């Protein structure tokens, strides 16, 4: 018996049987869930994938038994042992096919009408909310574009104001220079007038004063013009 337990057939058989037991446990959980429960769909996918994998493993094991049956003395197998192995393979196949059929039938069944109606209502609500959100996002995009355009216009106005202020500042600087120049000329002229007055008589002084005042007025007018 110890020799048989070390046989590759029994090693693979035990792995397959452990997987079958695990999938059957998941099937028990599957049957305890309602059709609308999302976990039910997840378990169905796991069991289906597991069964498909087991089918391939069982087929490979069956092929190995068939080859061993052609030379039983070489592998130390009796007719009873070969028949036992084939019996186990057939029983395991039935278990696998049974689980697949159960999953196929259960997932093909219609959902309870009330649950289906609720599900459709939820989908409609979600779609409606999604449409509203898309509309709001579109409106927000339009508002952002308007704000961007307004900011661009404000930037251009600010640039124009800056240029105008710079131009006016330059004009004020030039005017200040002209005023300073005029003041310098007036002071120089005033000094000359005083010098002339000191050197001239009273009548001459009066005439010169009148003449020079006229000259100062003319110079001032010309300077500010």
ChimeraX attribute file (.defattr): number of C-alpha atoms within 10 A of each C-alpha:
attribute: neighborCount
match mode: 1-to-1
recipient: residues
	/A:1	6
	/A:2	6
	/A:3	6
	/A:4	13
	/A:5	11
	/A:6	10
	/A:7	13
	/A:8	12
	/A:9	15
	/A:10	13
	/A:11	12
	/A:12	14
	/A:13	19
	/A:14	13
	/A:15	12
	/A:16	18
	/A:17	13
	/A:18	12
	/A:19	16
	/A:20	20
	/A:21	11
	/A:22	13
	/A:23	20
	/A:24	16
	/A:25	12
	/A:26	17
	/A:27	19
	/A:28	10
	/A:29	13
	/A:30	21
	/A:31	13
	/A:32	10
	/A:33	13
	/A:34	12
	/A:35	18
	/A:36	14
	/A:37	10
	/A:38	10
	/A:39	14
	/A:40	21
	/A:41	15
	/A:42	11
	/A:43	17
	/A:44	21
	/A:45	13
	/A:46	13
	/A:47	23
	/A:48	18
	/A:49	12
	/A:50	17
	/A:51	22
	/A:52	13
	/A:53	13
	/A:54	20
	/A:55	16
	/A:56	11
	/A:57	16
	/A:58	20
	/A:59	13
	/A:60	12
	/A:61	18
	/A:62	18
	/A:63	12
	/A:64	13
	/A:65	18
	/A:66	14
	/A:67	10
	/A:68	16
	/A:69	18
	/A:70	10
	/A:71	11
	/A:72	16
	/A:73	10
	/A:74	9
	/A:75	11
	/A:76	10
	/A:77	14
	/A:78	12
	/A:79	10
	/A:80	9
	/A:81	14
	/A:82	15
	/A:83	13
	/A:84	12
	/A:85	17
	/A:86	16
	/A:87	12
	/A:88	14
	/A:89	18
	/A:90	14
	/A:91	10
	/A:92	19
	/A:93	17
	/A:94	12
	/A:95	15
	/A:96	22
	/A:97	14
	/A:98	13
	/A:99	20
	/A:100	19
	/A:101	13
	/A:102	14
	/A:103	21
	/A:104	13
	/A:105	10
	/A:106	16
	/A:107	14
	/A:108	9
	/A:109	9
	/A:110	10
	/A:111	15
	/A:112	12
	/A:113	9
	/A:114	9
	/A:115	12
	/A:116	13
	/A:117	12
	/A:118	12
	/A:119	14
	/A:120	12
	/A:121	12
	/A:122	12
	/A:123	12
	/A:124	12
	/A:125	12
	/A:126	12
	/A:127	12
	/A:128	12
	/A:129	12
	/A:130	12
	/A:131	12
	/A:132	12
	/A:133	12
	/A:134	12
	/A:135	12
	/A:136	12
	/A:137	12
	/A:138	12
	/A:139	12
	/A:140	12
	/A:141	12
	/A:142	12
	/A:143	12
	/A:144	12
	/A:145	12
	/A:146	12
	/A:147	12
	/A:148	12
	/A:149	12
	/A:150	12
	/A:151	12
	/A:152	12
	/A:153	12
	/A:154	12
	/A:155	12
	/A:156	12
	/A:157	12
	/A:158	12
	/A:159	12
	/A:160	12
	/A:161	12
	/A:162	12
	/A:163	12
	/A:164	12
	/A:165	12
	/A:166	12
	/A:167	12
	/A:168	12
	/A:169	12
	/A:170	12
	/A:171	12
	/A:172	12
	/A:173	12
	/A:174	12
	/A:175	14
	/A:176	12
	/A:177	12
	/A:178	14
	/A:179	15
	/A:180	12
	/A:181	13
	/A:182	17
	/A:183	14
	/A:184	12
	/A:185	15
	/A:186	17
	/A:187	12
	/A:188	11
	/A:189	16
	/A:190	15
	/A:191	12
	/A:192	13
	/A:193	18
	/A:194	13
	/A:195	11
	/A:196	15
	/A:197	17
	/A:198	11
	/A:199	10
	/A:200	13
	/A:201	10
	/A:202	10
	/A:203	9
	/A:204	12
	/A:205	17
	/A:206	13
	/A:207	12
	/A:208	16
	/A:209	16
	/A:210	11
	/A:211	12
	/A:212	16
	/A:213	15
	/A:214	12
	/A:215	14
	/A:216	16
	/A:217	12
	/A:218	11
	/A:219	15
	/A:220	16
	/A:221	10
	/A:222	10
	/A:223	14
	/A:224	10
	/A:225	6
